[in-house]
Amino acid sequence: MSQTFKVYLTLFIFTVFTLIALGAISADTNVMNARAYHNSMIKEIEESNMSQTVIDSCKSNAATLGYVVKTTNIVDDKNKVIAVEVELDYTYKISILNVVSPHTLRSIAR
């Protein structure tokens, strides 16, 4: 009887640790996806020469993916946009542990 209890306890602990590990892997994958999207957005804005149409398109695409994007135009003396500061907000989430934490990625497209 004692041996049966130990076996089931071991299986239960193993299952819990496996679920926690899967949650951490899933959260890390979401972080990598957010960083990859942020980098591709910066590249797209730079290649479009800071086009407002492209910036708006990136914002709408980000919204469909669950990200919030804020942009700030940096202008020179002649009111020409020379750079765009891009902030991407995403949520770091491990469901099984009920961990939800907002994070922000910031970069400047030049």
Number of C-alpha atoms within 10 A of each C-alpha: 5 6 8 9 10 11 11 11 12 12 12 12 12 12 12 13 12 12 15 16 14 14 18 18 13 16 19 15 13 16 17 12 12 22 16 12 18 23 15 13 22 22 13 17 23 17 13 13 15 19 15 13 11 17 21 13 13 19 19 15 16 20 12 9 12 13 20 17 22 13 16 12 16 15 12 10 6 6 8 10 17 13 18 22 15 21 18 21 19 21 18 18 19 19 14 13 11 8 12 12 10 9 11 14 14 13 14 16 20 16
